[in-house]
Each structure stands twice: as structure tokens, then as C-alpha cells.
Amino acid sequence: MLSRKHSSCSAVNPVGEFLAPLWEGPTPDVYPDFGGRHNKRDKPWDTVLHWVKEQVERGSKLPQLLLANKRSDPMLLLGVLGCPLAPFSVSNASLPPCCMSTKDAPIESSCAQYIIQQYLAATGGNKLLSSIKNSYTRGKVRMLTTEFETATRIRKNPIKAAENGWFVLWQLMPDKWHVELEIEGNSVQAGSDGKVVWRSTSWLGAHAAKGPVRPLRRAVQGLDPITTANLFINARCIGEKKIGDEDCFVLKLSADPAVLKSRSDGPAEIIWHVLYGYFSQRTGLLVFVEDSHLTRIQGNGVEVVYWETTIESSVQDYRPVDGVNIAHSGHSVVTLFRFGEEAMSHTKTRMEEMWSIEEVAFNVEGLSLDYFLPPCDVGKGTSKKS
């Protein structure tokens, strides 16, 4: 059950020495034939700039490629939907304290803390949740690119064209996780040993995420109440909104400039990243998650390009597993909006993922720290960061 498709090392290399940075968002490397000259030895941003420049010089072949393709690209789906990270660094070493001081806190912050305490009670209670040392989750996924739009054309795919796959997520407290997801023979793995977050794909190799260690976003989609509570305990309650039939409180988190700067890399600058959590007023449970970030990319002699990525996830079908309420299905919609100085170069891509949970287990015996170490070949062939 604990087998992985790569081996682990007991000695972990320093982040800056071997691990190339992971670019979050629609990486051009998912199109190995586009540009035709990608090499895993290239610096990641050299490849990005070369790709952006080719789009400008050759009239942007990417829209034509996507419009001509009748099926979703599994590598693009995995690159965007497979294992995005939550916007903020939080630890799941312990639960938020039951009685936090709200004496000098703004009303929006104290309301958010109260809502999170209600959420913890709804998902199983502090005593039960504190007893969780590790967890295992296995599920099925269906992914597809539902729509691609340029300035002159729109292509839509029917839901029946979805690619089928599966995922397995292991977590070990504190702050260690490993996920593997596969669709149509293409797979992506990602993990954290508490010090390094990495991702590995067959077409891009292994890369590390810049900035602070952050949890997996998928875990916040109803699978990990502890991480979810620690993530939103510092949020602000900005109001109420109806999601489907549920009246919800809306909690908002915004990444501060220092965090955004630490996650930016080379010519890519993350302008903002916000996260919203919608908690049911009736049940106290998280029913909807939305996050959005904007990245600005500019290189020498290359048009400025912006990528706005928005992920909206509905979280459904909560069922108790050993007393812990876990969401057993959900639906994510991703919108990638690419825009620049020329209106004709604007594109919008819409992707969807439907998932269902088949098995959940807590406190699995035999799960060791070694399982969460980066693979031995992480970073081989990549350029050393200065």
C-alpha cells in the first residue's frame, strides 16, 4: 500500500542547490512539441521566455493548437488541476486554540475565529481531530478542458469527453504529504517533507516550489479539517453569500507582499493571490473554496503577458469516517485568462474536474517519515540556482 513509483533518499539536498523552482499555473512545458526545443537542463524561466517569445514571433501557435485539438490535453490538465498548492503557509501540527483573544481584534477577525470553531465542531471536534496522526485518501477523478476562447473563436468540449483517472493522498502530521494523480497514462506526483515542496512529472522532471512550504490545495477541499482550520483562522469574515441552497459566511485571506515576493521567480511576478472559504450557516461545514492569483511575465524584448488563474471548488457529500466528517465528492472549475498589450492575443481556457472519494483511513500503521522524502533523482540535470 505504501509503495511509490520513485525511490527516496535519507539525505535531502538543500533547496537552492539542486531543485529548480516550480512555476504555478499554465506552464508551457506541458506542450513538449510547441517550440520543439525544450530541454530538462534548461533553466525553467529560459524555457518560459523562449515560449512566450515564440508566441509573439509566430503569431501565437498555442491558440491554434488548442482549437484544433478535439480532446483535452492530459498534461495540461495535470499541470493545472493535479496538485496546486494553497496560497499560504500553515502548519497542521496542532489545532487552533479554542479560546483565542479577541479583545483588540477587528470584528471581521473575531467573527472568522468563531466560524472556524464551529467548523471544527462540525467536522468531529477538537479532541477527535487532535488524535489524528496520519491519513490516507483514495479517489477517482474526471478532468477535461471544457472551453477554449480566443478573440475570434470558441471551442467547447462535451462532458463525455472527460479523461478518467485516480489519485492517492497520504498525510503525516505535521506538515508532510504526498499525492499521486494519474489520467490516461500520464501522472504527476507532489509532496512535502515539511521543509521542501516538490512536484515531479514525466515531461518536466522534478522541481521545487519557491517561497514558504504550503499545503496541498486538494487537502483543503473537505479532506483535512485541521489544515483547513489553521488556514482560515487568520481570515476575515467579509459577509454572507448563498451557494446553491446554503446560506454561507464568507472568509477571505490575502497573501501579503513579502510572501508574494518570495514566490515570484525571474521575470514572473505574482501580483496578488486571494482565497475565499464559504462556510454553511446551517451545518458549519466548508462547502465552497475559491482562490485566484495574477502573475505578470516580462522578459527582455518580449511582450508583457498576464495570467489570471481562478479555481472554484464545490465541496459536497460529507460523511463521517471514524467520527470525522469528510467530503466525499466535489467539482472544480478552473479559468485561465491570458492577456497582454494586444487584445487579439487574449485567450481564456476553462477546465473542470469532478472527483469522488472511495476510501479514507486515519492513523495507518507503518507510515514512516521516509515515505515523504523527495525522490533521489529530484533536480538531476537541472541548473544550479544562484
GUMI-905303 format. One record per residue (C-alpha): residue number from 0; residue in three letters; x, y, z. Coordinates in nm, 3 decimals, padded with zeros to 5 digits. Example, Ala and Ser with C-alpha at 12.3 -4.5 7.8 and 13.67 -1.06 7.14 Angstrom:
% GUMI-905303
+-------+-------+---------+---------+---------+
! lumlo ! tormi !       x !       y !       z !
+-------+-------+---------+---------+---------+
!     0 !   ala !  01.230 ! -00.450 !  00.780 !
!     1 !   ser !  01.367 ! -00.106 !  00.714 !
+-------+-------+---------+---------+---------+
//
This chain:
% GUMI-905303
+-------+-------+---------+---------+---------+
! lumlo ! tormi !       x !       y !       z !
+-------+-------+---------+---------+---------+
!     0 !   met !  00.000 !  00.000 !  00.000 !
!     1 !   leu !  00.287 !  00.234 !  00.073 !
!     2 !   ser !  00.476 !  00.173 ! -00.250 !
!     3 !   arg !  00.580 !  00.466 ! -00.464 !
!     4 !   lys !  00.699 !  00.478 ! -00.823 !
!     5 !   his !  01.020 !  00.652 ! -00.720 !
!     6 !   ser !  01.276 !  00.586 ! -00.450 !
!     7 !   ser !  01.352 !  00.818 ! -00.161 !
!     8 !   cys !  01.680 !  00.939 ! -00.015 !
!     9 !   ser !  01.761 !  00.968 !  00.351 !
!    10 !   ala !  01.971 !  01.277 !  00.278 !
!    11 !   val !  01.781 !  01.572 !  00.135 !
!    12 !   asn !  01.972 !  01.820 ! -00.077 !
!    13 !   pro !  01.945 !  02.191 !  00.011 !
!    14 !   val !  01.662 !  02.357 ! -00.177 !
!    15 !   gly !  01.869 !  02.614 ! -00.357 !
!    16 !   glu !  02.141 !  02.371 ! -00.463 !
!    17 !   phe !  01.964 !  02.123 ! -00.689 !
!    18 !   leu !  01.592 !  02.194 ! -00.706 !
!    19 !   ala !  01.473 !  02.416 ! -00.987 !
!    20 !   pro !  01.173 !  02.633 ! -00.893 !
!    21 !   leu !  00.821 !  02.516 ! -00.965 !
!    22 !   trp !  00.609 !  02.761 ! -01.163 !
!    23 !   glu !  00.246 !  02.751 ! -01.054 !
!    24 !   gly ! -00.004 !  02.788 ! -01.335 !
!    25 !   pro ! -00.025 !  02.700 ! -01.702 !
!    26 !   thr !  00.338 !  02.609 ! -01.762 !
!    27 !   pro !  00.428 !  02.599 ! -02.131 !
!    28 !   asp !  00.629 !  02.284 ! -02.070 !
!    29 !   val !  00.309 !  02.080 ! -02.093 !
!    30 !   tyr !  00.336 !  02.133 ! -02.469 !
!    31 !   pro !  00.658 !  01.944 ! -02.548 !
!    32 !   asp !  00.607 !  01.984 ! -02.923 !
!    33 !   phe !  00.532 !  02.354 ! -02.905 !
!    34 !   gly !  00.861 !  02.527 ! -02.975 !
!    35 !   gly !  01.023 !  02.183 ! -03.003 !
!    36 !   arg !  01.342 !  02.270 ! -02.819 !
!    37 !   his !  01.261 !  02.218 ! -02.453 !
!    38 !   asn !  01.537 !  02.051 ! -02.257 !
!    39 !   lys !  01.513 !  01.950 ! -01.893 !
!    40 !   arg !  01.858 !  02.101 ! -01.846 !
!    41 !   asp !  01.730 !  02.446 ! -01.937 !
!    42 !   lys !  01.663 !  02.692 ! -01.661 !
!    43 !   pro !  01.283 !  02.692 ! -01.616 !
!    44 !   trp !  01.245 !  03.060 ! -01.695 !
!    45 !   asp !  01.467 !  03.036 ! -02.003 !
!    46 !   thr !  01.211 !  02.791 ! -02.137 !
!    47 !   val !  00.921 !  03.014 ! -02.038 !
!    48 !   leu !  01.068 !  03.322 ! -02.204 !
!    49 !   his !  01.154 !  03.129 ! -02.519 !
!    50 !   trp !  00.794 !  03.001 ! -02.534 !
!    51 !   val !  00.641 !  03.347 ! -02.483 !
!    52 !   lys !  00.871 !  03.498 ! -02.745 !
!    53 !   glu !  00.779 !  03.229 ! -02.999 !
!    54 !   gln !  00.410 !  03.306 ! -02.948 !
!    55 !   val !  00.472 !  03.669 ! -03.035 !
!    56 !   glu !  00.702 !  03.599 ! -03.330 !
!    57 !   arg !  00.494 !  03.320 ! -03.482 !
!    58 !   gly !  00.151 !  03.463 ! -03.421 !
!    59 !   ser !  00.083 !  03.255 ! -03.110 !
!    60 !   lys !  00.053 !  02.897 ! -03.225 !
!    61 !   leu ! -00.083 !  02.783 ! -02.889 !
!    62 !   pro ! -00.442 !  02.900 ! -02.952 !
!    63 !   gln ! -00.442 !  02.721 ! -03.287 !
!    64 !   leu ! -00.311 !  02.403 ! -03.127 !
!    65 !   leu ! -00.577 !  02.408 ! -02.858 !
!    66 !   leu ! -00.855 !  02.492 ! -03.101 !
!    67 !   ala ! -00.752 !  02.211 ! -03.333 !
!    68 !   asn ! -00.729 !  01.951 ! -03.057 !
!    69 !   lys ! -01.061 !  01.774 ! -03.009 !
!    70 !   arg ! -00.955 !  01.614 ! -02.680 !
!    71 !   ser ! -00.828 !  01.763 ! -02.357 !
!    72 !   asp ! -00.452 !  01.759 ! -02.314 !
!    73 !   pro ! -00.384 !  01.531 ! -02.013 !
!    74 !   met ! -00.054 !  01.704 ! -01.938 !
!    75 !   leu ! -00.218 !  02.048 ! -01.931 !
!    76 !   leu ! -00.494 !  01.914 ! -01.704 !
!    77 !   leu ! -00.244 !  01.756 ! -01.465 !
!    78 !   gly ! -00.023 !  02.065 ! -01.471 !
!    79 !   val ! -00.307 !  02.295 ! -01.367 !
!    80 !   leu ! -00.553 !  02.074 ! -01.177 !
!    81 !   gly ! -00.330 !  01.797 ! -01.048 !
!    82 !   cys ! -00.165 !  01.939 ! -00.739 !
!    83 !   pro ! -00.198 !  02.315 ! -00.691 !
!    84 !   leu ! -00.088 !  02.446 ! -00.353 !
!    85 !   ala ! -00.284 !  02.651 ! -00.103 !
!    86 !   pro ! -00.186 !  03.021 ! -00.111 !
!    87 !   phe ! -00.046 !  03.036 !  00.241 !
!    88 !   ser !  00.196 !  02.854 !  00.466 !
!    89 !   val !  00.023 !  02.694 !  00.764 !
!    90 !   ser !  00.108 !  02.408 !  00.995 !
!    91 !   asn ! -00.123 !  02.121 !  01.088 !
!    92 !   ala !  00.089 !  02.032 !  01.391 !
!    93 !   ser ! -00.199 !  02.132 !  01.619 !
!    94 !   leu ! -00.549 !  02.276 !  01.612 !
!    95 !   pro ! -00.615 !  02.646 !  01.664 !
!    96 !   pro ! -00.676 !  02.721 !  02.033 !
!    97 !   cys ! -01.038 !  02.708 !  02.142 !
!    98 !   cys ! -01.029 !  03.047 !  02.312 !
!    99 !   met ! -00.828 !  03.298 !  02.111 !
!   100 !   ser ! -00.805 !  03.653 !  02.239 !
!   101 !   thr ! -01.040 !  03.883 !  02.052 !
!   102 !   lys ! -01.003 !  04.184 !  02.280 !
!   103 !   asp ! -00.824 !  04.404 !  02.029 !
!   104 !   ala ! -00.912 !  04.209 !  01.715 !
!   105 !   pro ! -01.130 !  04.364 !  01.444 !
!   106 !   ile ! -01.485 !  04.233 !  01.436 !
!   107 !   glu ! -01.417 !  04.065 !  01.100 !
!   108 !   ser ! -01.131 !  03.862 !  01.251 !
!   109 !   ser ! -01.315 !  03.762 !  01.568 !
!   110 !   cys ! -01.615 !  03.651 !  01.360 !
!   111 !   ala ! -01.386 !  03.436 !  01.145 !
!   112 !   gln ! -01.238 !  03.272 !  01.455 !
!   113 !   tyr ! -01.587 !  03.189 !  01.582 !
!   114 !   ile ! -01.686 !  03.041 !  01.243 !
!   115 !   ile ! -01.374 !  02.821 !  01.242 !
!   116 !   gln ! -01.452 !  02.691 !  01.590 !
!   117 !   gln ! -01.799 !  02.597 !  01.465 !
!   118 !   tyr ! -01.636 !  02.426 !  01.167 !
!   119 !   leu ! -01.409 !  02.221 !  01.394 !
!   120 !   ala ! -01.709 !  02.112 !  01.598 !
!   121 !   ala ! -01.896 !  02.014 !  01.281 !
!   122 !   thr ! -01.609 !  01.806 !  01.144 !
!   123 !   gly ! -01.557 !  01.600 !  01.457 !
!   124 !   gly ! -01.449 !  01.814 !  01.749 !
!   125 !   asn ! -01.110 !  01.914 !  01.882 !
!   126 !   lys ! -01.047 !  01.600 !  02.087 !
!   127 !   leu ! -01.110 !  01.360 !  01.799 !
!   128 !   leu ! -00.924 !  01.568 !  01.542 !
!   129 !   ser ! -00.624 !  01.603 !  01.774 !
!   130 !   ser ! -00.591 !  01.224 !  01.782 !
!   131 !   ile ! -00.520 !  01.206 !  01.406 !
!   132 !   lys ! -00.152 !  01.139 !  01.334 !
!   133 !   asn ! -00.176 !  01.046 !  00.966 !
!   134 !   ser ! -00.435 !  00.987 !  00.695 !
!   135 !   tyr ! -00.485 !  00.806 !  00.365 !
!   136 !   thr ! -00.732 !  00.909 !  00.094 !
!   137 !   arg ! -00.801 !  00.738 ! -00.238 !
!   138 !   gly ! -01.037 !  00.870 ! -00.503 !
!   139 !   lys ! -01.139 !  00.891 ! -00.866 !
!   140 !   val ! -01.119 !  01.199 ! -01.089 !
!   141 !   arg ! -01.258 !  01.308 ! -01.423 !
!   142 !   met ! -01.094 !  01.604 ! -01.595 !
!   143 !   leu ! -01.143 !  01.791 ! -01.918 !
!   144 !   thr ! -01.090 !  02.121 ! -02.093 !
!   145 !   thr ! -01.449 !  02.234 ! -02.141 !
!   146 !   glu ! -01.388 !  02.557 ! -02.329 !
!   147 !   phe ! -01.112 !  02.748 ! -02.505 !
!   148 !   glu ! -01.171 !  03.100 ! -02.632 !
!   149 !   thr ! -00.964 !  03.338 ! -02.843 !
!   150 !   ala ! -01.052 !  03.681 ! -02.979 !
!   151 !   thr ! -01.212 !  03.519 ! -03.285 !
!   152 !   arg ! -01.311 !  03.162 ! -03.197 !
!   153 !   ile ! -01.459 !  02.946 ! -02.921 !
!   154 !   arg ! -01.422 !  02.571 ! -02.890 !
!   155 !   lys ! -01.628 !  02.367 ! -02.644 !
!   156 !   asn ! -01.593 !  02.004 ! -02.539 !
!   157 !   pro ! -01.881 !  01.788 ! -02.408 !
!   158 !   ile ! -01.858 !  01.647 ! -02.056 !
!   159 !   lys ! -01.849 !  01.295 ! -02.204 !
!   160 !   ala ! -01.501 !  01.377 ! -02.336 !
!   161 !   ala ! -01.360 !  01.387 ! -01.982 !
!   162 !   glu ! -01.038 !  01.198 ! -01.907 !
!   163 !   asn ! -01.072 !  00.941 ! -01.626 !
!   164 !   gly ! -00.816 !  00.890 ! -01.354 !
!   165 !   trp ! -00.740 !  00.836 ! -00.987 !
!   166 !   phe ! -00.544 !  00.990 ! -00.701 !
!   167 !   val ! -00.394 !  00.881 ! -00.370 !
!   168 !   leu ! -00.309 !  01.125 ! -00.091 !
!   169 !   trp ! -00.105 !  01.044 !  00.219 !
!   170 !   gln ! -00.058 !  01.289 !  00.506 !
!   171 !   leu !  00.160 !  01.271 !  00.815 !
!   172 !   met !  00.140 !  01.530 !  01.092 !
!   173 !   pro !  00.298 !  01.774 !  01.099 !
!   174 !   asp !  00.316 !  01.922 !  00.750 !
!   175 !   lys !  00.411 !  01.615 !  00.547 !
!   176 !   trp !  00.211 !  01.496 !  00.249 !
!   177 !   his !  00.244 !  01.304 ! -00.075 !
!   178 !   val ! -00.005 !  01.288 ! -00.362 !
!   179 !   glu ! -00.004 !  01.092 ! -00.685 !
!   180 !   leu ! -00.259 !  01.152 ! -00.960 !
!   181 !   glu ! -00.290 !  00.981 ! -01.297 !
!   182 !   ile ! -00.515 !  01.027 ! -01.600 !
!   183 !   glu ! -00.490 !  00.839 ! -01.928 !
!   184 !   gly ! -00.141 !  00.708 ! -01.854 !
!   185 !   asn !  00.002 !  01.048 ! -01.758 !
!   186 !   ser !  00.087 !  01.105 ! -01.395 !
!   187 !   val !  00.205 !  01.375 ! -01.158 !
!   188 !   gln !  00.343 !  01.337 ! -00.808 !
!   189 !   ala !  00.399 !  01.603 ! -00.546 !
!   190 !   gly !  00.496 !  01.605 ! -00.185 !
!   191 !   ser !  00.636 !  01.781 !  00.118 !
!   192 !   asp !  00.870 !  01.659 !  00.389 !
!   193 !   gly !  00.792 !  01.969 !  00.595 !
!   194 !   lys !  01.092 !  02.156 !  00.451 !
!   195 !   val !  01.062 !  02.123 !  00.074 !
!   196 !   val !  00.757 !  02.108 ! -00.152 !
!   197 !   trp !  00.828 !  01.939 ! -00.484 !
!   198 !   arg !  00.647 !  01.819 ! -00.793 !
!   199 !   ser !  00.753 !  01.557 ! -01.046 !
!   200 !   thr !  00.612 !  01.483 ! -01.391 !
!   201 !   ser !  00.735 !  01.260 ! -01.671 !
!   202 !   trp !  00.753 !  01.553 ! -01.913 !
!   203 !   leu !  00.913 !  01.818 ! -01.688 !
!   204 !   gly !  01.109 !  01.630 ! -01.425 !
!   205 !   ala !  01.119 !  01.733 ! -01.059 !
!   206 !   his !  01.101 !  02.091 ! -00.932 !
!   207 !   ala !  01.064 !  02.269 ! -00.601 !
!   208 !   ala !  00.811 !  02.534 ! -00.511 !
!   209 !   lys !  00.951 !  02.875 ! -00.424 !
!   210 !   gly !  00.860 !  03.055 ! -00.107 !
!   211 !   pro !  00.739 !  02.904 !  00.220 !
!   212 !   val !  00.621 !  02.544 !  00.247 !
!   213 !   arg !  00.250 !  02.532 !  00.175 !
!   214 !   pro ! -00.017 !  02.262 !  00.200 !
!   215 !   leu ! -00.184 !  02.090 ! -00.092 !
!   216 !   arg ! -00.499 !  02.270 ! -00.203 !
!   217 !   arg ! -00.676 !  01.937 ! -00.259 !
!   218 !   ala ! -00.649 !  01.867 !  00.114 !
!   219 !   val ! -00.845 !  02.186 !  00.185 !
!   220 !   gln ! -01.131 !  02.061 ! -00.033 !
!   221 !   gly ! -01.302 !  01.883 !  00.257 !
!   222 !   leu ! -01.031 !  01.622 !  00.321 !
!   223 !   asp ! -00.824 !  01.779 !  00.602 !
!   224 !   pro ! -01.016 !  01.972 !  00.870 !
!   225 !   ile ! -00.700 !  02.051 !  01.067 !
!   226 !   thr ! -00.518 !  02.222 !  00.781 !
!   227 !   thr ! -00.839 !  02.397 !  00.674 !
!   228 !   ala ! -00.896 !  02.536 !  01.023 !
!   229 !   asn ! -00.536 !  02.658 !  01.057 !
!   230 !   leu ! -00.557 !  02.817 !  00.713 !
!   231 !   phe ! -00.876 !  03.016 !  00.775 !
!   232 !   ile ! -00.825 !  03.101 !  01.144 !
!   233 !   asn ! -00.642 !  03.418 !  01.035 !
!   234 !   ala ! -00.904 !  03.516 !  00.777 !
!   235 !   arg ! -01.156 !  03.799 !  00.784 !
!   236 !   cys ! -01.529 !  03.746 !  00.760 !
!   237 !   ile ! -01.636 !  03.977 !  00.478 !
!   238 !   gly ! -02.007 !  03.895 !  00.466 !
!   239 !   glu ! -02.257 !  03.635 !  00.359 !
!   240 !   lys ! -02.339 !  03.468 !  00.029 !
!   241 !   lys ! -02.573 !  03.195 ! -00.091 !
!   242 !   ile ! -02.401 !  02.894 ! -00.251 !
!   243 !   gly ! -02.666 !  02.672 ! -00.405 !
!   244 !   asp ! -02.922 !  02.625 ! -00.130 !
!   245 !   glu ! -02.680 !  02.708 !  00.151 !
!   246 !   asp ! -02.650 !  03.045 !  00.321 !
!   247 !   cys ! -02.279 !  03.084 !  00.389 !
!   248 !   phe ! -02.035 !  03.301 !  00.578 !
!   249 !   val ! -01.751 !  03.419 !  00.353 !
!   250 !   leu ! -01.396 !  03.419 !  00.492 !
!   251 !   lys ! -01.118 !  03.590 !  00.297 !
!   252 !   leu ! -00.739 !  03.562 !  00.306 !
!   253 !   ser ! -00.496 !  03.773 !  00.106 !
!   254 !   ala ! -00.128 !  03.693 !  00.062 !
!   255 !   asp !  00.096 !  03.973 !  00.189 !
!   256 !   pro !  00.360 !  04.134 ! -00.038 !
!   257 !   ala !  00.652 !  03.957 !  00.132 !
!   258 !   val !  00.503 !  03.614 !  00.062 !
!   259 !   leu !  00.423 !  03.707 ! -00.298 !
!   260 !   lys !  00.779 !  03.828 ! -00.350 !
!   261 !   ser !  00.925 !  03.505 ! -00.211 !
!   262 !   arg !  00.711 !  03.302 ! -00.454 !
!   263 !   ser !  00.796 !  03.515 ! -00.760 !
!   264 !   asp !  01.076 !  03.392 ! -00.982 !
!   265 !   gly !  01.281 !  03.551 ! -01.257 !
!   266 !   pro !  01.065 !  03.756 ! -01.493 !
!   267 !   ala !  00.744 !  03.625 ! -01.329 !
!   268 !   glu !  00.593 !  03.843 ! -01.061 !
!   269 !   ile !  00.288 !  03.733 ! -00.863 !
!   270 !   ile !  00.075 !  04.046 ! -00.826 !
!   271 !   trp ! -00.188 !  03.913 ! -00.585 !
!   272 !   his ! -00.334 !  03.590 ! -00.451 !
!   273 !   val ! -00.660 !  03.572 ! -00.256 !
!   274 !   leu ! -00.851 !  03.280 ! -00.106 !
!   275 !   tyr ! -01.218 !  03.262 ! -00.009 !
!   276 !   gly ! -01.385 !  02.997 !  00.204 !
!   277 !   tyr ! -01.763 !  02.962 !  00.219 !
!   278 !   phe ! -01.890 !  02.800 !  00.540 !
!   279 !   ser ! -02.251 !  02.686 !  00.570 !
!   280 !   gln ! -02.451 !  02.872 !  00.834 !
!   281 !   arg ! -02.667 !  02.562 !  00.875 !
!   282 !   thr ! -02.404 !  02.289 !  00.917 !
!   283 !   gly ! -02.085 !  02.482 !  00.988 !
!   284 !   leu ! -01.905 !  02.287 !  00.713 !
!   285 !   leu ! -01.693 !  02.425 !  00.430 !
!   286 !   val ! -01.898 !  02.399 !  00.109 !
!   287 !   phe ! -01.708 !  02.613 ! -00.142 !
!   288 !   val ! -01.347 !  02.725 ! -00.193 !
!   289 !   glu ! -01.230 !  02.991 ! -00.436 !
!   290 !   asp ! -00.883 !  03.124 ! -00.497 !
!   291 !   ser ! -00.741 !  03.350 ! -00.762 !
!   292 !   his ! -00.396 !  03.479 ! -00.846 !
!   293 !   leu ! -00.246 !  03.707 ! -01.108 !
!   294 !   thr !  00.104 !  03.662 ! -01.249 !
!   295 !   arg !  00.289 !  03.914 ! -01.464 !
!   296 !   ile !  00.558 !  03.785 ! -01.701 !
!   297 !   gln !  00.805 !  04.004 ! -01.885 !
!   298 !   gly !  01.141 !  03.933 ! -02.044 !
!   299 !   asn !  01.382 !  04.137 ! -02.250 !
!   300 !   gly !  01.219 !  04.225 ! -02.580 !
!   301 !   val !  00.908 !  04.021 ! -02.502 !
!   302 !   glu !  00.553 !  04.150 ! -02.469 !
!   303 !   val !  00.422 !  04.169 ! -02.114 !
!   304 !   val !  00.186 !  03.877 ! -02.052 !
!   305 !   tyr ! -00.053 !  03.835 ! -01.759 !
!   306 !   trp ! -00.201 !  03.505 ! -01.641 !
!   307 !   glu ! -00.505 !  03.519 ! -01.413 !
!   308 !   thr ! -00.586 !  03.179 ! -01.266 !
!   309 !   thr ! -00.910 !  03.121 ! -01.076 !
!   310 !   ile ! -01.011 !  02.791 ! -00.915 !
!   311 !   glu ! -01.363 !  02.744 ! -00.778 !
!   312 !   ser ! -01.437 !  02.421 ! -00.593 !
!   313 !   ser ! -01.769 !  02.298 ! -00.458 !
!   314 !   val ! -01.727 !  02.054 ! -00.168 !
!   315 !   gln ! -02.008 !  01.803 ! -00.121 !
!   316 !   asp ! -02.133 !  01.479 !  00.031 !
!   317 !   tyr ! -01.988 !  01.497 !  00.381 !
!   318 !   arg ! -01.987 !  01.158 !  00.555 !
!   319 !   pro ! -01.836 !  01.051 !  00.887 !
!   320 !   val ! -01.521 !  00.836 !  00.876 !
!   321 !   asp ! -01.433 !  00.717 !  01.226 !
!   322 !   gly ! -01.629 !  01.017 !  01.352 !
!   323 !   val ! -01.458 !  01.274 !  01.127 !
!   324 !   asn ! -01.676 !  01.445 !  00.866 !
!   325 !   ile ! -01.502 !  01.415 !  00.528 !
!   326 !   ala ! -01.631 !  01.546 !  00.193 !
!   327 !   his ! -01.672 !  01.253 ! -00.048 !
!   328 !   ser ! -01.725 !  01.438 ! -00.375 !
!   329 !   gly ! -01.674 !  01.773 ! -00.539 !
!   330 !   his ! -01.634 !  01.973 ! -00.855 !
!   331 !   ser ! -01.366 !  02.227 ! -00.950 !
!   332 !   val ! -01.377 !  02.481 ! -01.232 !
!   333 !   val ! -01.053 !  02.649 ! -01.338 !
!   334 !   thr ! -01.041 !  02.958 ! -01.556 !
!   335 !   leu ! -00.709 !  03.061 ! -01.712 !
!   336 !   phe ! -00.721 !  03.410 ! -01.860 !
!   337 !   arg ! -00.416 !  03.516 ! -02.058 !
!   338 !   phe ! -00.396 !  03.878 ! -02.165 !
!   339 !   gly ! -00.136 !  04.128 ! -02.276 !
!   340 !   glu ! -00.092 !  04.451 ! -02.465 !
!   341 !   glu ! -00.266 !  04.326 ! -02.779 !
!   342 !   ala ! -00.635 !  04.239 ! -02.747 !
!   343 !   met ! -00.611 !  03.980 ! -03.025 !
!   344 !   ser ! -00.367 !  03.776 ! -02.816 !
!   345 !   his ! -00.611 !  03.730 ! -02.527 !
!   346 !   thr ! -00.721 !  03.375 ! -02.453 !
!   347 !   lys ! -00.944 !  03.212 ! -02.194 !
!   348 !   thr ! -00.935 !  02.845 ! -02.105 !
!   349 !   arg ! -01.188 !  02.669 ! -01.884 !
!   350 !   met ! -01.115 !  02.331 ! -01.724 !
!   351 !   glu ! -01.321 !  02.114 ! -01.493 !
!   352 !   glu ! -01.256 !  01.832 ! -01.251 !
!   353 !   met ! -01.509 !  01.604 ! -01.086 !
!   354 !   trp ! -01.385 !  01.388 ! -00.801 !
!   355 !   ser ! -01.521 !  01.125 ! -00.565 !
!   356 !   ile ! -01.362 !  00.964 ! -00.261 !
!   357 !   glu ! -01.355 !  00.585 ! -00.240 !
!   358 !   glu ! -01.154 !  00.521 !  00.076 !
!   359 !   val ! -01.035 !  00.718 !  00.379 !
!   360 !   ala ! -00.833 !  00.588 !  00.672 !
!   361 !   phe ! -00.674 !  00.751 !  00.975 !
!   362 !   asn ! -00.373 !  00.655 !  01.186 !
!   363 !   val ! -00.244 !  00.393 !  00.943 !
!   364 !   glu !  00.029 !  00.179 !  01.099 !
!   365 !   gly !  00.369 !  00.161 !  00.933 !
!   366 !   leu !  00.370 !  00.504 !  00.768 !
!   367 !   ser !  00.722 !  00.641 !  00.815 !
!   368 !   leu !  00.898 !  00.971 !  00.751 !
!   369 !   asp !  01.094 !  00.814 !  00.465 !
!   370 !   tyr !  00.780 !  00.796 !  00.254 !
!   371 !   phe !  00.765 !  01.176 !  00.235 !
!   372 !   leu !  01.124 !  01.246 !  00.129 !
!   373 !   pro !  01.182 !  01.385 ! -00.221 !
!   374 !   pro !  01.287 !  01.127 ! -00.481 !
!   375 !   cys !  01.659 !  01.057 ! -00.517 !
!   376 !   asp !  01.664 !  01.194 ! -00.870 !
!   377 !   val !  01.499 !  01.524 ! -00.780 !
!   378 !   gly !  01.674 !  01.802 ! -00.965 !
!   379 !   lys !  01.917 !  01.586 ! -01.162 !
!   380 !   gly !  02.007 !  01.764 ! -01.479 !
!   381 !   thr !  01.870 !  02.098 ! -01.366 !
!   382 !   ser !  02.073 !  02.413 ! -01.337 !
!   383 !   lys !  02.203 !  02.521 ! -01.002 !
!   384 !   lys !  02.026 !  02.828 ! -00.869 !
!   385 !   ser !  02.243 !  03.120 ! -00.778 !
+-------+-------+---------+---------+---------+
//
